[in-house]
Amino acid sequence: MAKAMVPGQARPTALDDRLGFKWHSACRHTHPSVDALLTVMKRHNVGFDDIETSHRHSLTERKGLDSYQSKFSMGFARAVAAKNGRASVTDLTEDTFKDPALRALQKRVTMQHDPDIDAAFP
């Protein structure tokens, strides 16, 4: 069937060329920030309960009003990663969204809007 639809030699490998895995089950824009937080925590032996506040320059922040929207929230992704050491698909669930400790840390993650970041990552 493919030969009838596409001229030339079939290249099945083209289906997964340049595909990869997301390390965190959150919006791709959260990944560098989550990775940086986990690196700092590991380097300085910081635990979840040690974090008083976390600040970063950011594109427009999503508040995460439900479990789905929370996957697009920098604050929530960082809180989940700080507690679990990752933000995988099994870490971003309805139960996780309702976790009071995570919601409390999410509120302590402050963002400073940087329009240059918005311009670079629309």
C-alpha positions in Angstrom: 0.0 0.0 0.0 2.8 2.4 0.8 4.3 2.0 -2.6 1.1 3.1 -4.2 0.9 6.2 -2.1 4.6 7.3 -1.9 6.9 7.3 -4.9 10.5 5.9 -4.5 12.0 3.5 -2.0 10.2 2.8 1.2 12.1 3.9 4.3 10.4 2.4 7.4 13.1 4.0 9.6 11.8 7.4 8.7 8.8 6.7 11.0 11.0 7.0 14.1 13.9 9.2 12.9 14.8 11.7 15.5 12.2 10.4 18.0 13.2 10.3 21.6 11.8 10.0 25.1 10.6 12.8 27.3 12.3 12.4 30.7 9.5 14.2 32.4 5.8 13.8 31.7 5.3 17.5 31.7 5.4 20.3 29.1 8.8 20.3 27.3 9.5 23.8 28.5 9.6 22.5 32.1 12.4 20.0 31.4 15.5 22.3 31.8 14.1 23.8 35.0 13.2 20.4 36.5 16.6 19.0 35.5 18.4 22.1 37.1 16.4 21.7 40.3 17.2 18.0 40.6 20.9 18.7 39.9 21.1 21.4 42.6 19.2 19.1 45.1 21.6 16.2 44.4 24.8 18.3 44.5 23.9 20.0 47.7 22.0 17.1 49.4 18.7 19.1 49.5 15.6 17.2 50.3 12.0 18.1 49.5 11.2 19.3 53.0 14.3 21.5 52.9 13.0 23.7 50.1 11.6 27.0 51.4 11.3 28.7 48.0 12.4 28.3 44.4 12.7 31.2 42.0 13.3 31.2 38.3 13.0 33.3 35.2 10.3 31.9 33.0 7.9 32.1 30.2 4.3 32.8 31.0 3.4 30.5 34.0 0.4 28.1 33.9 -1.2 27.8 37.3 -2.4 24.2 36.9 -6.0 24.3 37.9 -6.6 20.6 37.4 -4.4 17.5 37.0 -4.1 17.9 33.2 -3.2 21.6 33.4 -0.7 20.9 36.1 1.4 19.1 33.5 2.0 22.5 31.9 2.8 24.2 35.2 6.5 24.9 36.0 5.8 25.2 39.7 3.9 21.9 39.9 6.4 20.0 37.7 9.3 21.3 39.9 7.4 20.4 43.1 6.7 16.8 41.9 10.3 16.3 40.8 11.6 17.7 44.1 9.5 15.2 46.0 9.8 12.1 43.7 13.2 12.7 42.0 11.3 12.8 38.7 8.1 13.9 37.0 7.2 10.8 35.1 3.7 9.8 33.8 3.1 7.9 37.0 4.0 10.9 39.1 1.6 13.4 37.5 -1.8 11.9 38.4 -5.1 13.1 39.9 -3.8 11.9 43.3 -0.6 13.8 42.9 -2.5 16.9 41.9 -4.4 16.7 45.2 -1.3 16.1 47.4 -1.2 19.1 49.8 2.6 19.0 50.2 3.0 19.4 46.5 0.4 22.1 46.2 2.1 24.0 49.0 5.6 23.8 47.4 4.0 24.8 44.0 2.9 28.0 45.7 6.5 28.7 46.9 7.9 28.3 43.4 8.1 31.9 42.2 8.4 33.0 38.6 9.8 36.1 37.1 8.3 36.6 33.7 10.9 37.1 31.1 9.4 38.3 27.7 12.6 37.2 25.9 11.9 33.6 26.9 8.3 33.9 25.6 9.7 35.3 22.3 12.1 32.4 22.0 9.6 29.7 22.8 6.1 30.7 21.6 
